[in-house]
Amino acid sequence: MREGALEAVVAAVPGPVVLVAHSAGVMTTVHWARSSSRPVVGALLATPPDFDTPLPEGYPTPEVLSRSGWTPTPRTTLPFPSIVASSSNDPLGSAVRIARLAEHWGSRLVRLGEVGHLNPGSGHGPWPQAEELIREIEQG
């Protein structure tokens, strides 16, 4: 896990912190949030993977994810406001399971439609809607 790296980055920020995470970065964020006492304004969590179910071929197996500390996925309310941006056709997490994670985390769910994993491999480049969601987080 990369929780120590996230802690170091957040600690180095002199002002308010808004986290923006994608995929495994979301998992790093939710694991980190369980033990950090750093103040965070909020977080945008884009297309989190579902590490508690087998991923497609070519991705780490459940055993590898477990040994590496990625699972089980935390299911506790985050200590800061958050938005989960979810895809209806993400190969790394079904919309239903990601909606449940958002509920556990106390996150507002934003359904993006069919955007795959919202990455270049899914045909995406810049994501202007992210700026709108970040502004929403900043404004509380």
C-alpha positions as CSV (number, residue, x, y, z in Angstrom):
1,M,0.0,0.0,0.0
2,R,1.0,3.6,-0.5
3,E,-0.6,5.1,2.6
4,G,2.8,6.4,3.9
5,A,3.4,8.2,0.6
6,L,0.0,9.8,0.8
7,E,0.6,10.8,4.4
8,A,3.9,12.5,3.5
9,V,2.3,14.5,0.7
10,V,-0.7,15.6,2.8
11,A,1.7,16.6,5.6
12,A,3.7,18.8,3.3
13,V,0.7,20.8,2.1
14,P,0.6,24.1,4.1
15,G,-3.1,24.8,3.5
16,P,-6.4,23.1,3.0
17,V,-6.2,19.7,1.3
18,V,-8.6,18.4,-1.4
19,L,-7.8,14.8,-2.4
20,V,-8.4,13.7,-6.0
21,A,-7.8,10.0,-6.5
22,H,-8.5,7.5,-9.3
23,S,-8.7,3.7,-9.3
24,A,-6.1,2.2,-6.9
25,G,-5.5,5.7,-5.6
26,V,-9.0,5.6,-4.3
27,M,-8.2,2.5,-2.3
28,T,-5.0,4.1,-1.0
29,T,-7.1,7.1,0.1
30,V,-9.8,5.0,1.9
31,H,-7.2,2.9,3.7
32,W,-5.2,6.0,4.7
33,A,-8.3,7.8,6.0
34,R,-8.8,5.1,8.7
35,S,-5.6,6.1,10.5
36,S,-4.7,9.6,9.5
37,S,-5.6,12.6,11.6
38,R,-4.7,15.1,8.9
39,P,-7.5,17.6,8.1
40,V,-9.0,17.1,4.6
41,V,-11.6,19.4,3.1
42,G,-12.9,16.5,0.9
43,A,-12.1,14.0,-1.8
44,L,-13.1,13.2,-5.3
45,L,-12.8,9.4,-5.7
46,A,-13.0,8.5,-9.4
47,T,-13.9,5.0,-10.6
48,P,-12.7,3.0,-7.6
49,P,-11.9,-0.6,-8.4
50,D,-13.7,-3.4,-6.6
51,F,-10.7,-5.3,-5.1
52,D,-13.0,-7.6,-3.2
53,T,-14.1,-9.5,-6.4
54,P,-11.7,-11.0,-8.9
55,L,-10.4,-8.5,-11.5
56,P,-10.1,-9.2,-15.2
57,E,-7.2,-11.2,-16.5
58,G,-4.0,-9.3,-16.4
59,Y,-4.7,-7.6,-13.1
60,P,-3.6,-8.7,-9.7
61,T,-5.4,-11.8,-8.2
62,P,-7.4,-11.6,-5.0
63,E,-4.5,-13.4,-3.3
64,V,-1.9,-10.9,-4.4
65,L,-4.2,-8.0,-3.4
66,S,-4.7,-9.5,0.0
67,R,-1.0,-10.2,0.6
68,S,-0.2,-6.6,-0.4
69,G,-2.7,-5.1,2.1
70,W,-5.2,-3.9,-0.4
71,T,-8.0,-6.0,0.9
72,P,-10.4,-6.1,2.6
73,T,-11.7,-2.8,1.3
74,P,-12.6,-0.4,4.2
75,R,-16.3,0.0,4.6
76,T,-16.4,2.8,7.2
77,T,-17.5,6.4,6.8
78,L,-14.7,8.6,5.7
79,P,-13.8,11.4,8.1
80,F,-14.3,14.0,5.3
81,P,-16.9,14.8,2.6
82,S,-16.4,12.8,-0.6
83,I,-17.8,12.2,-4.0
84,V,-17.5,8.9,-5.8
85,A,-17.6,9.2,-9.6
86,S,-18.8,5.8,-10.9
87,S,-19.0,4.3,-14.4
88,S,-21.8,2.1,-15.5
89,N,-19.4,-0.1,-17.5
90,D,-16.2,-0.1,-15.6
91,P,-14.4,-3.5,-16.1
92,L,-12.8,-3.1,-12.6
93,G,-16.0,-2.6,-10.6
94,S,-19.7,-3.1,-11.2
95,A,-21.9,0.0,-10.8
96,V,-23.9,-1.7,-8.1
97,R,-20.9,-2.7,-5.9
98,I,-19.3,0.8,-6.3
99,A,-22.6,2.4,-5.3
100,R,-22.5,0.2,-2.1
101,L,-18.9,1.3,-1.4
102,A,-20.0,5.0,-1.8
103,E,-22.8,4.4,0.7
104,H,-20.4,2.8,3.2
105,W,-17.9,5.7,2.8
106,G,-20.7,8.3,3.2
107,S,-19.9,9.6,-0.2
108,R,-22.2,11.3,-2.7
109,L,-22.4,9.1,-5.8
110,V,-22.2,10.7,-9.2
111,R,-23.1,8.3,-12.0
112,L,-21.0,9.2,-15.1
113,G,-22.6,6.8,-17.5
114,E,-20.6,4.5,-19.8
115,V,-17.0,5.8,-19.3
116,G,-15.2,2.5,-18.8
117,H,-12.5,3.0,-16.2
118,L,-12.3,6.8,-17.1
119,N,-8.7,6.5,-18.3
120,P,-6.8,6.7,-21.6
121,G,-7.4,2.9,-22.1
122,S,-11.1,3.6,-22.1
123,G,-10.6,6.4,-24.6
124,H,-10.6,9.4,-22.2
125,G,-8.3,12.3,-22.0
126,P,-9.1,15.5,-20.0
127,W,-12.1,15.3,-17.7
128,P,-13.6,18.8,-17.3
129,Q,-16.4,17.5,-15.0
130,A,-13.7,16.8,-12.4
131,E,-13.1,20.5,-12.0
132,E,-16.8,21.1,-11.3
133,L,-16.8,18.3,-8.7
134,I,-13.7,19.6,-7.0
135,R,-15.2,23.1,-6.8
136,E,-18.3,21.5,-5.2
137,I,-16.0,19.8,-2.6
138,E,-14.1,23.1,-1.9
139,Q,-17.4,25.0,-1.4
140,G,-18.7,22.4,1.0
